[in-house]
Amino acid sequence: MKNKMSEKGAFQKLNKKRQKAVEMVFEHRFTNAEIGTEIGVDEKTIRRWKKDPDFIRGLHDYSLNKLNSALPLAVQQSYELLENPKTSAMVKFQLIQMLFKYANLLSDNSTPELDKARIRKANADARVAEARANVVERLGSEGDDKLDELMNKLISESDKK
């Protein structure tokens, strides 16, 4: 089995010109023409490379490496902001919220009330599915039709309220 550290990443597998193109695309400051001029290829070549799966994987690999190298500094600066008494409470709150979301401890659309409602709905759906299975088991497919009629009637009556 190969050692993961010795394997080349998608970026490293690209030739030098494509690596330079990836770096320039990553920066979002250059047009295709500017990138082509810098590395000595036609603008159309850059457009074609941007659609190439190997180039896309190389860009993704390069982006992840950049993110990984920036992470320690981001964590340090986040900590400094939280510790600084001059940082506003709102900034601290937003930073904590962002960190919790990043750690999957908080989602964008989650509240205790919403979570309880989702659990109630899942339990109700499970009870309905179990009741449907019992009816079909006892009465066959005609029981399934009768259950559908009954459910539709109950839903229309609850909508009227």
C-alpha positions as CSV (number, residue, x, y, z in Angstrom):
1,M,0.0,0.0,0.0
2,K,1.3,3.4,-1.0
3,N,2.1,6.1,1.6
4,K,-0.5,8.9,1.1
5,M,2.3,11.5,1.7
6,S,4.3,10.2,-1.3
7,E,1.3,10.3,-3.7
8,K,1.1,13.3,-6.0
9,G,-1.9,15.6,-5.6
10,A,-4.0,16.6,-8.6
11,F,-2.2,20.0,-8.7
12,Q,1.2,18.4,-8.7
13,K,0.3,16.1,-11.6
14,L,-0.3,19.1,-13.8
15,N,2.6,20.4,-15.9
16,K,4.3,23.7,-15.0
17,K,2.2,25.8,-17.4
18,R,-1.0,24.4,-16.1
19,Q,0.1,24.8,-12.5
20,K,0.8,28.5,-13.2
21,A,-2.6,28.8,-14.9
22,V,-4.3,27.2,-11.8
23,E,-2.5,29.7,-9.5
24,M,-3.7,32.6,-11.7
25,V,-7.3,31.4,-12.0
26,F,-7.4,30.9,-8.2
27,E,-6.5,34.6,-7.7
28,H,-9.5,35.7,-9.8
29,R,-7.6,38.8,-10.9
30,F,-6.7,37.8,-14.4
31,T,-8.6,37.3,-17.7
32,N,-8.0,34.2,-19.8
33,A,-6.0,36.4,-22.2
34,E,-3.7,37.7,-19.4
35,I,-3.2,34.1,-18.1
36,G,-2.4,32.9,-21.7
37,T,0.0,35.7,-22.3
38,E,1.8,35.1,-18.9
39,I,2.4,31.4,-19.6
40,G,2.7,31.5,-23.4
41,V,-0.5,29.9,-24.6
42,D,-3.5,31.1,-26.5
43,E,-6.6,32.4,-24.6
44,K,-8.7,29.6,-26.2
45,T,-6.3,27.1,-24.6
46,I,-7.0,28.6,-21.2
47,R,-10.8,28.3,-21.8
48,R,-10.3,24.7,-22.9
49,W,-8.2,23.9,-19.8
50,K,-10.8,25.3,-17.5
51,K,-13.2,22.7,-18.8
52,D,-10.7,19.8,-18.5
53,P,-11.4,17.5,-15.5
54,D,-7.7,17.2,-14.6
55,F,-7.4,21.0,-14.5
56,I,-10.5,21.3,-12.5
57,R,-9.2,18.7,-10.0
58,G,-5.9,20.5,-9.9
59,L,-7.7,23.8,-9.1
60,H,-9.7,22.1,-6.4
61,D,-6.6,20.6,-4.9
62,Y,-4.7,23.9,-5.0
63,S,-7.7,25.7,-3.4
64,L,-7.8,23.1,-0.6
65,N,-4.1,23.5,0.0
66,K,-4.4,27.3,0.2
67,L,-7.4,26.9,2.6
68,N,-5.5,24.5,4.8
69,S,-2.5,26.7,5.0
70,A,-4.7,29.7,6.0
71,L,-6.6,27.8,8.6
72,P,-4.2,28.2,11.5
73,L,-4.0,32.0,11.0
74,A,-7.8,32.2,10.8
75,V,-8.2,30.2,14.0
76,Q,-5.6,32.4,15.8
77,Q,-7.2,35.7,14.6
78,S,-10.7,34.4,15.5
79,Y,-9.5,33.6,19.0
80,E,-7.8,37.0,19.3
81,L,-11.1,38.7,18.3
82,L,-13.0,36.7,20.9
83,E,-10.5,37.6,23.6
84,N,-10.3,41.3,22.7
85,P,-12.5,43.4,25.0
86,K,-12.8,46.0,22.2
87,T,-14.5,43.6,19.8
88,S,-18.2,44.3,19.7
89,A,-20.6,41.8,21.1
90,M,-22.3,41.4,17.7
91,V,-19.0,40.6,16.0
92,K,-18.2,38.0,18.8
93,F,-21.7,36.5,18.4
94,Q,-21.4,36.2,14.6
95,L,-17.9,34.7,15.0
96,I,-19.2,32.1,17.5
97,Q,-22.2,31.4,15.3
98,M,-19.9,30.9,12.3
99,L,-17.5,28.6,14.2
100,F,-20.4,26.5,15.5
101,K,-21.8,26.1,11.9
102,Y,-18.4,25.2,10.6
103,A,-18.1,22.5,13.4
104,N,-21.6,21.2,12.4
105,L,-22.9,22.2,15.9
106,L,-25.4,24.6,14.4
107,S,-27.2,24.8,11.1
108,D,-28.6,27.9,9.3
109,N,-32.2,26.8,9.6
110,S,-32.3,25.1,13.0
111,T,-34.1,26.3,16.1
112,P,-35.2,24.2,19.0
113,E,-38.9,24.7,18.0
114,L,-38.2,23.7,14.4
115,D,-36.2,20.6,15.5
116,K,-39.1,19.5,17.7
117,A,-41.5,20.1,14.8
118,R,-39.4,18.0,12.5
119,I,-39.2,15.2,15.1
120,R,-43.0,15.3,15.5
121,K,-43.5,15.1,11.7
122,A,-41.1,12.2,11.4
123,N,-42.9,10.3,14.1
124,A,-46.3,11.1,12.6
125,D,-45.0,9.9,9.1
126,A,-43.7,6.7,10.7
127,R,-47.1,6.1,12.4
128,V,-49.0,6.7,9.2
129,A,-46.6,4.3,7.3
130,E,-47.1,1.7,9.9
131,A,-50.9,2.0,9.9
132,R,-50.9,1.8,6.1
133,A,-48.8,-1.4,6.2
134,N,-51.1,-2.9,8.8
135,V,-54.2,-2.1,6.7
136,V,-52.7,-3.4,3.5
137,E,-51.6,-6.6,5.3
138,R,-55.1,-7.2,6.6
139,L,-57.2,-6.0,3.7
140,G,-55.0,-6.1,0.7
141,S,-54.7,-3.4,-2.0
142,E,-58.4,-2.4,-1.6
143,G,-57.7,-1.5,2.0
144,D,-54.9,0.8,0.7
145,D,-57.5,2.6,-1.4
146,K,-59.9,3.0,1.5
147,L,-57.1,4.3,3.7
148,D,-56.2,6.9,1.0
149,E,-59.8,8.0,1.0
150,L,-59.9,8.3,4.8
151,M,-56.6,10.2,4.9
152,N,-57.8,12.6,2.2
153,K,-61.0,13.2,4.1
154,L,-59.1,13.8,7.4
155,I,-56.7,16.3,5.6
156,S,-59.5,18.2,4.0
157,E,-61.4,18.5,7.3
158,S,-58.3,19.7,9.1
159,D,-57.7,22.3,6.4
160,K,-61.2,23.7,7.0
161,K,-60.4,24.5,10.6
